[in-house]
Amino acid sequence: MELQGSVSIPATVERVWRALNDPDTLRRCIPGCEEVRQISPEEMHARVMLKLGPVRANFVGKVLLTDVRPLIGCTLNFEGSGGSAGFARGSSVIALTRTDAGTDLTYTARASVAGKLGQIGGRLMDASARQLSNRFFEAFKADITGAAPANNAIEADPVEVHKKRAAQ
């Protein structure tokens, strides 16, 4: 699975960088996140309850930051296990660019999944991953700026979104 995108954030590069490295901000913004612990400057552990298609599981995992270039970007290497639901592993490259309106954040993520997660169809998995990404960035922008996130961005169920698109 591959996911890429760009998000304009109305905040300084310094503010965005601090928030991306703050466990409390991440806990508030990651959909279903129950805990984020900072282990070292380059490592965080997290516990997240996710529902992807018919699979619902409590995932525990870790994120290692490599190629860290403060205020410019980094690579996130992640792996997580959801017990019998399976596991996921992958990486994401994040780049920050200063703009007149604030900061552009671009990302590319690649992940592989196994177990029950691996049995979910590719289109449904992609739709779920895209929806989770959108929910994270809407919450992240709202958290940084102090604005309320759009309700549909936070509450939309990726399975329902996929069903509606398939029916069209």
Salt bridges, closest charged atoms under 4 A:
GLU2 OE1 - ARG110 NE 3.14
GLU14 OE2 - ARG98 NH2 3.32
GLU34 OE1 - ARG47 NE 2.96
GLU35 OE2 - ARG37 NE 3.66
GLU35 OE1 - ARG47 NH1 2.99
GLU43 OE2 - HIS45 NE2 2.63
ASP67 OD2 - ARG69 NE 3.68
ASP143 OD1 - ARG28 NE 2.75
GLU160 OE2 - LYS163 NZ 3.67
